[in-house]
Amino acid sequence: MTELDRTGERTPVPADWTYAPAPESRDVVELRERYGLYVGGTWLEPAETYETISPASEEPLAVVGQASAADVDHAVGAAREAFANGWSALPGSERAKYLFRIARILQERAREFAVLESLNGGKPIKESRDVDLPLAAAHFFYYAGWADKLEYAFPNRKPKPVGVAGQIIPWNFPLLMLAWKIAPALACGNTVVLKPAETTPLTALLFCDVLRQAELPAGVVNIVTGDGRTGAALVEHEGVDKIAFTGSTEVGKAIQRRLAGSGKKLTLELGGKAANIVFDDCALDQAVEGIVNGIYFNQGHVCCAGSRLFVQESIYEPIVDKLKRRLETLRVGEPLDKNTDVGAINSAMQLEKIRELVESGREEGAEIYQPPCRLPEKGYWFAPTVFTNVAQSYRIAQEEIFGPVLSVLTFRTPDEAIEKANNTPYGLSAGVWTEKGSRILWMAQHLRAGVVWANTYNRFDPTSPFGGYKESGFGREGGRHGLEPYLRFDE
């Protein structure tokens, strides 16, 4: 706030609601200049390296390793040795102790991890601090509880660990996806070789220090960094028993083709084009907040983002007006500022993809709205965007943009909403806004989506399974369902 306006005896009213900067300190994170590969509990020096940067400023943060096929082979060998020499035979109650330790250490070092997550990934610090870190710790706590109860989770099926799990995670939720993958794998008695995304490796590399603090046996978790070549080497390695991949549908299809007939277990969590469906009996202001959270959270870098908004015709104008006013209050800028709502786009490549799809929306005839906002000169930025007058056939209504871009469409009846919402190759998530419980249940039954939120959006819990249909992949992560992909059964 700046100056105050006074009128007679009335209470002073702020003339300007501009937020003062509230930067989080970078000093809580100590970055090395150079990171190797974490294999067998030690750091190996790779032959090839690359720089990882901050997308908000384009400044180099560290030099990290580009793992070769030989490095991946070494990591898989270390994981196999750890699996055979004690970890798989360890009682579940003992494995749980390590998972509990990891969870507590993540809580203790939450501020450090949150700052690094925002620094390397571009997401606002309040999201890293209030969403990513608590959920990552919660997943380790949750699966620690399951580690000695697998016989009760799957009665009369004699669950056994699969072996070595190869895990490939994306750049939008680096630490949270790491937790989603590693926690159930270790709880079931498997060992892990994990490859973080090329652009966001730093929280995974810092996690190696958590493993050291927790005194996890060497080789149980191995982390190799690199680009798609490293991921391909991990997928193709004959010593890997199970692959878990979260990322683009295109890469997921390639992995499935490569593993066909190999006998390896596979789970895929891929892209989405979620429908957020708003009925005329909903609480409008609550729905607007849910719409904003559904698409602009994490700059739209969310596989389950509500990127298609379906509004019942009778409330179309008020919803769009309220939405545009709400967008004017969103603060775009420095990810480490605690007031920031929309941070930096993760990479130059992703920014170019967003721009290309937005331009296609203009060319096809949709009306674009972007609130007035000043974007920083350095870094990768894109203003929150709303398209109206969108047809189902437009690319912006069919393709995953993976950015802060919302397409608004209309419907008249619940049947029409279902038909339009399911008219997509994806099936990861959906949202329904209505005061009628019976309508919520009917919609959830007919929507071809793995997760359906009712009068909320983007709510996650480690006890609840997450996954999709169709080109959004198969398999579930979270909940008891998340254990099964990491087990084999002697039935």
C-alpha positions in Angstrom: 0.0 0.0 0.0 1.1 3.5 -0.6 -0.9 6.7 0.3 -4.3 6.7 2.0 -7.4 8.6 1.0 -9.3 10.3 3.9 -12.9 11.5 3.6 -14.2 13.3 6.6 -14.5 11.0 9.6 -14.3 7.8 7.7 -11.7 5.1 8.2 -8.6 5.5 5.9 -9.0 3.6 2.7 -5.9 2.4 0.7 -5.6 4.2 -2.6 -3.2 1.6 -4.1 -3.2 -2.2 -3.4 0.2 -2.9 -4.9 2.0 -5.6 -3.0 5.5 -4.9 -1.6 8.1 -7.5 -2.6 8.3 -10.4 -0.2 11.2 -12.5 -1.4 12.2 -15.8 0.1 15.9 -16.1 0.8 18.1 -18.2 -1.5 20.6 -18.5 1.3 18.8 -21.5 2.8 20.1 -23.6 -0.2 23.7 -24.4 -0.7 24.2 -25.6 -4.3 27.3 -27.3 -5.5 28.9 -26.1 -8.7 28.9 -29.6 -10.1 26.8 -32.8 -9.4 27.6 -36.3 -10.5 25.5 -39.4 -10.6 24.3 -41.0 -7.3 25.0 -44.7 -7.7 25.5 -47.3 -5.0 25.5 -44.6 -2.2 28.4 -42.7 -3.8 28.8 -39.9 -6.3 30.2 -40.9 -9.7 31.8 -38.5 -12.2 30.1 -38.7 -15.6 32.0 -38.2 -18.9 29.4 -35.7 -20.2 27.7 -32.8 -18.4 25.3 -30.0 -19.1 24.1 -26.8 -17.3 20.7 -26.6 -15.5 19.3 -23.1 -15.2 16.7 -21.0 -13.5 13.8 -20.4 -15.9 12.9 -17.1 -14.1 16.3 -15.5 -14.8 18.1 -17.9 -17.2 21.0 -17.9 -14.9 23.1 -21.1 -14.6 22.5 -22.9 -11.3 24.8 -26.0 -11.5 26.5 -28.4 -13.8 25.0 -31.9 -13.7 25.8 -35.2 -15.3 24.6 -36.6 -18.6 24.4 -40.3 -17.7 25.5 -42.7 -20.5 24.2 -46.2 -21.1 27.3 -47.5 -19.2 26.3 -45.3 -16.2 22.8 -46.6 -16.3 24.1 -50.1 -16.4 26.2 -49.4 -13.3 23.2 -48.0 -11.5 21.0 -51.0 -12.4 23.8 -53.3 -11.2 24.0 -51.4 -7.9 20.2 -51.7 -7.5 20.2 -55.4 -8.3 23.0 -56.0 -5.8 21.1 -54.1 -3.1 17.9 -56.0 -3.9 19.6 -59.4 -3.7 21.8 -58.7 -0.7 19.3 -57.8 1.9 16.7 -55.1 1.0 14.1 -57.4 -0.5 14.4 -59.8 2.5 14.2 -57.0 5.1 11.1 -57.2 7.2 8.5 -54.6 6.2 8.6 -53.0 9.7 12.3 -52.3 9.1 11.8 -50.9 5.6 9.1 -48.7 7.2 11.7 -47.1 9.5 13.7 -45.8 6.6 10.6 -44.4 5.0 9.5 -42.7 8.2 13.0 -41.2 8.5 12.9 -39.8 4.9 9.5 -38.3 5.6 10.6 -36.6 8.8 13.8 -35.3 7.2 11.8 -33.8 4.3 9.7 -32.0 6.8 12.7 -30.7 8.6 14.3 -29.5 5.4 11.1 -28.3 3.8 12.1 -24.7 3.4 15.4 -25.6 1.7 13.6 -28.0 -0.7 10.8 -25.5 -1.5 13.3 -22.8 -2.4 15.3 -25.1 -4.7 12.1 -26.4 -6.3 11.0 -22.9 -7.2 14.5 -21.8 -8.2 15.0 -24.7 -10.7 11.4 -25.2 -11.8 9.9 -21.7 -11.9 6.9 -22.4 -9.8 5.8 -19.9 -7.1 7.4 -20.5 -3.7 3.9 -20.6 -2.0 3.0 -23.6 -4.1 6.3 -25.4 -3.5 6.1 -24.6 0.3 2.4 -25.3 0.8 1.6 -28.1 -1.7 4.7 -29.9 -3.1 6.7 -30.4 0.1 3.8 -31.3 2.5 2.5 -33.8 -0.1 5.9 -35.3 -0.8 6.5 -36.0 3.0 2.9 -37.3 3.3 3.5 -39.9 0.6 6.5 -41.3 2.5 4.6 -41.3 5.7 1.7 -43.0 4.1 3.6 -45.8 2.4 5.7 -46.3 5.5 2.5 -47.4 7.1 1.8 -50.0 4.4 5.3 -51.6 4.4 4.5 -54.2 7.0 0.9 -54.7 6.0 1.1 -55.9 2.4 -0.4 -59.3 3.3 -3.5 -57.4 4.6 -3.6 -55.1 1.5 -3.7 -58.1 -0.8 -5.0 -61.0 1.3 -4.4 -64.6 0.1 -2.2 -63.3 -2.8 1.3 -63.6 -1.2 2.8 -60.3 -2.4 6.5 -60.2 -3.3 8.7 -57.3 -4.6 9.2 -57.1 -8.3 12.9 -56.3 -8.3 14.6 -53.3 -9.8 12.2 -50.4 -10.7 13.2 -47.9 -13.4 11.4 -44.6 -12.8 11.3 -41.6 -15.1 9.7 -38.4 -13.7 8.7 -35.1 -15.3 9.7 -31.4 -14.7 6.4 -30.0 -13.4 6.5 -31.6 -9.9 10.0 -32.9 -9.6 10.1 -33.7 -5.8 6.4 -34.7 -5.5 6.7 -37.1 -8.5 9.9 -38.5 -6.9 7.9 -39.2 -3.8 5.0 -40.8 -5.7 7.5 -43.2 -7.4 10.1 -44.0 -4.7 7.8 -44.4 -1.6 5.6 -47.3 -2.8 8.6 -49.0 -4.5 10.6 -49.1 -1.3 7.6 -50.0 0.8 7.1 -53.1 -1.3 10.8 -54.1 -1.1 12.1 -53.0 -4.5 15.2 -51.0 -5.3 15.1 -48.0 -7.6 17.0 -46.3 -10.4 15.3 -42.9 -10.9 15.9 -40.4 -13.7 14.7 -36.8 -13.0 13.7 -34.5 -15.8 16.5 -32.9 -17.8 15.5 -29.3 -16.8 14.7 -29.9 -13.1 17.3 -32.3 -11.6 18.3 -30.4 -8.5 15.8 -31.4 -5.9 16.3 -35.0 -6.8 20.1 -34.5 -6.4 19.5 -32.8 -3.0 17.3 -35.7 -2.1 20.4 -37.9 -2.2 21.5 -36.1 0.9 18.2 -37.0 2.6 19.0 -40.7 1.8 22.4 -40.2 3.4 20.8 -38.7 6.5 18.3 -41.5 6.7 21.2 -44.1 6.4 19.4 -45.9 3.6 21.5 -48.9 2.5 23.7 -48.2 -0.5 22.2 -49.0 -3.9 18.6 -49.1 -2.7 18.0 -45.7 -4.5 20.1 -44.6 -7.4 19.6 -41.3 -9.2 21.0 -40.7 -12.7 20.5 -37.4 -14.5 20.4 -36.7 -18.2 18.1 -36.2 -21.3 16.0 -38.6 -23.2 19.0 -40.8 -24.1 19.4 -41.7 -20.4 15.7 -42.5 -20.1 15.9 -44.7 -23.2 18.9 -46.6 -21.7 16.9 -47.2 -18.5 13.8 -48.4 -20.3 15.8 -50.8 -22.5 18.0 -52.2 -19.8 17.4 -55.9 -19.4 18.1 -55.8 -15.6 15.1 -53.6 -15.0 11.9 -55.4 -13.9 9.4 -52.5 -13.9 9.2 -49.1 -15.6 7.1 -46.2 -14.2 6.9 -43.2 -16.4 5.2 -39.8 -16.0 5.4 -37.5 -18.9 4.1 -36.8 -22.4 1.7 -39.2 -24.2 4.1 -39.3 -27.2 7.0 -40.6 -25.1 4.7 -43.0 -23.2 3.5 -44.6 -26.5 7.2 -45.1 -27.5 8.0 -46.7 -24.2 5.0 -49.1 -24.5 6.0 -50.1 -28.0 9.6 -50.7 -26.8 8.5 -52.9 -23.9 5.9 -54.9 -25.7 6.6 -58.6 -25.2 9.5 -58.0 -22.8 7.6 -59.1 -19.7 8.4 -55.9 -17.8 5.7 -54.4 -15.7 4.7 -50.9 -16.9 2.7 -48.0 -15.5 2.2 -44.7 -17.5 0.8 -41.4 -16.3 0.6 -39.3 -19.4 -1.1 -36.1 -20.7 -4.6 -34.7 -20.2 -7.1 -32.3 -21.4 -9.4 -32.1 -18.5 -13.0 -30.8 -18.5 -14.0 -28.4 -15.7 -17.9 -28.4 -15.9 -19.9 -25.6 -14.3 -23.6 -25.9 -13.8 -26.0 -23.0 -13.3 -26.8 -23.9 -9.7 -23.2 -23.8 -8.5 -21.7 -21.2 -6.1 -20.4 -18.8 -8.8 -17.6 -17.2 -6.8 -16.4 -20.5 -5.5 -16.4 -22.0 -9.0 -14.4 -19.1 -10.3 -11.7 -19.7 -7.7 -11.7 -23.4 -8.6 -11.4 -22.6 -12.3 -8.4 -20.3 -11.6 -6.8 -23.0 -9.4 -7.5 -25.6 -12.0 -5.7 -24.0 -14.9 -3.3 -21.4 -13.5 -1.8 -23.4 -10.6 1.8 -24.1 -11.4 1.5 -22.0 -14.6 -0.8 -24.7 -16.1 2.1 -27.2 -16.0 -0.2 -29.8 -14.6 -1.2 -33.0 -16.5 -4.7 -32.8 -14.9 -5.1 -29.1 -15.4 -8.7 -28.0 -16.1 -7.8 -26.5 -19.5 -11.3 -26.9 -21.0 -14.0 -25.0 -19.1 -17.6 -26.0 -19.9 -20.1 -23.5 -18.7 -23.9 -23.9 -18.8 -25.3 -21.4 -21.2 -27.5 -19.5 -18.7 -24.5 -18.4 -16.6 -21.9 -18.0 -19.4 -21.7 -14.2 -19.3 -21.4 -13.8 -15.5 -18.9 -16.6 -15.2 -16.7 -15.1 -18.0 -17.0 -11.6 -16.5 -16.0 -12.8 -13.0 -13.2 -14.9 -14.4 -11.7 -11.9 -16.3 -11.9 -9.7 -13.2 -10.2 -12.4 -11.2 -7.4 -12.7 -13.7 -6.6 -9.0 -13.3 -5.6 -9.7 -9.7 -3.2 -12.6 -10.5 0.4 -11.6 -9.8 2.9 -12.9 -12.4 6.6 -12.7 -11.6 9.5 -13.8 -9.5 8.9 -17.4 -8.3 10.7 -16.7 -4.9 8.4 -13.8 -4.1 5.7 -15.1 -1.6 3.1 -12.9 -3.3 3.5 -14.4 -6.8 0.6 -16.4 -8.2 2.0 -17.4 -11.6 5.6 -18.1 -12.0 8.0 -18.8 -14.9 7.4 -21.2 -17.7 9.8 -24.1 -17.2 11.8 -23.9 -20.4 12.3 -22.0 -23.7 11.0 -25.1 -25.5 7.8 -25.2 -23.5 7.3 -21.5 -23.9 7.5 -21.8 -27.7 5.0 -24.7 -27.7 2.5 -22.5 -25.7 3.0 -19.6 -28.0 2.5 -21.7 -31.1 -0.8 -23.2 -29.8 -2.1 -19.8 -28.6 -1.4 -18.4 -32.1 -3.3 -21.3 -33.6 -6.3 -20.4 -31.4 -6.2 -16.8 -32.7 -6.0 -18.0 -36.3 -8.9 -20.4 -35.9 -11.2 -17.6 -34.7 -11.3 -17.8 -30.9 -11.3 -14.6 -28.9 -8.4 -14.1 -26.6 -8.2 -12.3 -23.3 -5.0 -11.6 -21.3 -5.1 -9.3 -18.3 -2.7 -6.3 -18.3 0.5 -7.4 -16.6 4.1 -6.5 -17.0 6.3 -9.6 -17.6 9.9 -9.7 -16.6 12.4 -9.1 -19.4 14.7 -12.0 -18.5 13.4 -15.6 -18.3 10.5 -17.5 -19.7 7.0 -15.9 -19.1 3.5 -16.1 -20.4 0.5 -14.1 -19.2 -2.6 -16.0 -18.0 -4.9 -16.4 -21.0 -8.6 -17.1 -21.6 -10.1 -18.1 -25.0 -13.8 -17.7 -25.6 -15.9 -18.5 -28.7 -14.0 -21.8 -28.9 -15.2 -24.7 -31.1 -14.6 -28.3 -30.1 -12.5 -28.8 -33.3 -9.9 -26.1 -32.4 -6.5 -27.2 -31.5 -6.6 -25.3 -28.2 -9.6 -27.5 -27.3 -8.0 -30.8 -28.4 -4.3 -30.6 -27.7 -2.6 -30.4 -24.4 -1.0 -26.9 -24.1 0.6 -27.5 -20.7 0.5 -23.7 -19.9 -1.7 -21.0 -18.4 -4.3 -21.1 -21.2 -8.0 -21.8 -20.7 -10.5 -22.5 -23.4 -14.2 -21.7 -22.5 -17.0 -23.7 -24.2 -20.7 -24.0 -23.4 -23.4 -26.7 -22.9 -27.1 -26.8 -22.2 -27.8 -30.2 -20.6 -25.9 -32.7 -18.5 -25.9 -35.2 -21.5 -24.4 -32.6 -23.7 -21.7 -31.8 -21.1 -20.8 -35.5 -20.9 -20.6 -35.8 -24.7 -18.4 -32.8 -25.1 -16.2 -33.6 -22.0 -15.5 -37.1 -23.2 -14.7 -36.0 -26.8 -11.0 -36.1 -26.2 -8.3 -38.8 -26.6 -7.4 -38.1 -22.9 -9.1 -39.2 -19.7 -7.1 -38.2 -16.7 -9.3 -35.9 -14.7 -12.4 -33.7 -14.6 -14.2 -31.3 -12.3 -18.0 -30.8 -11.6 -19.5 -27.7 -10.0 -23.1 -28.1 -8.8 -25.0 -28.1 -5.5 -26.8 -31.3 -6.4 -25.2 -34.4 -5.0 -27.1 -36.7 -7.3 -25.9 -34.8 -10.3 -22.3 -35.0 -9.1 -22.6 -38.8 -8.8 -24.3 -39.1 -12.2 -21.6 -37.0 -13.8 -18.8 -38.9 -12.1 -20.3 -42.2 -13.4 -20.4 -41.0 -17.0 -17.2 -39.1 -17.3 -14.3 -41.1 -18.7 -11.7 -39.7 -16.3 -9.6 -41.3 -13.7 -10.2 -38.6 -11.1 -13.3 -36.5 -10.8 -13.4 -33.5 -8.4 -16.6 -32.1 -7.1 -16.8 -28.4 -6.1 -13.1 -28.3 -5.9 -10.1 -28.9 -8.1 -6.5 -30.1 -7.9 -6.9 -31.7 -4.5 -4.5 -34.5 -3.9 -4.0 -37.0 -1.0 -1.6 -39.9 -0.7 -4.5 -42.2 0.3 -6.3 -41.6 -3.0 -5.3 -43.3 -6.3 -4.5 -41.1 -9.3 -4.3 -42.2 -12.9 -6.1 -42.1 -16.3 -7.9 -43.7 -19.1 -7.2 -43.8 -22.8 -4.2 -41.8 -23.9 -3.7 -40.5 -20.3 -2.1 -43.8 -19.5 -2.8 -46.8 -17.2 -2.0 -47.9 -13.7 -2.6 -45.9 -10.5 -0.3 -44.0 -8.1 -1.4 -43.3 -4.6 -3.5 -45.2 -2.2 -3.5 -49.0 -1.8 -3.7 -49.1 -5.6 -0.3 -47.6 -5.9 1.3 -50.6 -4.2 0.2 -53.2 -6.8 2.4 -52.2 -9.7 5.5 -52.8 -7.5 4.4 -56.3 -6.5 4.2 -59.7 -8.0 1.8 -62.3 -6.6 2.3 -66.0 -6.0 -1.3 -67.0 -6.1 
